[in-house]
Amino acid sequence: MGDGLTYPVVELFESVQGEGYNTGKEVIFLRFGRCNLACPWCDTRFDAFETLGEEALVTRVVLLRPKALILTGGEPFIQEGLEPLLIRFKELGYWIGVETNGVVAPPHAWLRRIDYVAVSPKALYAALYDDARMVARADEVRIVVDGDVRAFCDDMRNRVEASHYFLSPCERDGKINVEETIRVLGVLNRGRRVGKWLLSFQTHKLAGVR
């Protein structure tokens, strides 16, 4: 157990995964506070959170129904004392997924206890993705189309090995750039017969699901 460890928690709730490869999976979302980026279109108030100790946090999670837990944020991989939480939840039989911006790779000991890593690199912060520090292997890569991201997508495809690559539309002021995203998909997939980039919507928002 992590004696005295505390964690910034924005929210904790059960729902279904609404985007990426695991769309439709019943999960618990544990959204951490604090982030090492500040994307202007981010829909999370990662600077507004409550602080919970390890036991209080674990107790809240086990009261919920799904046995699958997604750690998101904010940024999970900058949280101090994450390994004790991972150990506890694996001992309790949870499938653990992590959604990260990928700027900072976690210790290998953390990865051994994580079942699924979704990396969402941010083109706005392309200069921060350094090969010596960034996440280089993931289960999926999910890039938000928040401008001309074509070169960034090619770069991340070469630097992050993954089983699945997705593009996601960007929502700003209630508008979603679906057409732009589809056109970028067409460019990136031109000439590809396998390993195509796929479209990932935030389907939970379309369905009115939290």
NORPECOR-V147437 format. One record per backbone hydrogen bond with DSSP energy under -0.5 kcal/mol. NH is the residue of the N-H (numbers start at 0). CO is the residue of the C=O. Records with the same first field share a line. If there is no record, write none. Layout:
NH->CO / CO
//
This chain:
2->0
4->1
6->51
8->6 / 49
9->7 / 30
10->30
12->28
14->26
16->24
22->19
23->16
24->21
26->14
27->67
28->12
29->27 / 69
30->10 / 28
31->29 / 71
32->7
33->45
41->38
45->43
47->44
48->46
49->8
51->6 / 49
53->4
56->52
57->53
58->54
59->55
60->56
61->57
62->58
63->60
68->94
69->27
70->68 / 96
71->29 / 69
73->33
74->33
75->98
77->74
78->75
81->78
84->80
85->81
86->82
87->83
88->84
89->85
90->86
91->87
92->89
93->88
94->66
96->68
97->115
98->70
99->97 / 117
104->132
109->106
110->106
111->107
112->109
113->110
114->95
115->95
117->97 / 115
118->116 / 139
119->99
122->120
124->121
125->122
127->124
128->125
129->127
132->129
133->129
134->101
137->160
138->116
139->116
140->163
141->118
142->165
144->167
145->143
148->146
152->148
153->149
154->150
155->151
156->152
157->153
158->154
159->155
160->135 / 158
162->138
163->138
165->140
166->197
167->142
169->144
171->169 / 174
174->171
176->169
177->175
180->176
181->177
182->178
183->179
184->180
185->181
186->182
187->183
188->184
189->186
191->188
197->164
199->166
202->17 / 200
204->201
205->201
206->202
207->204
208->203
//
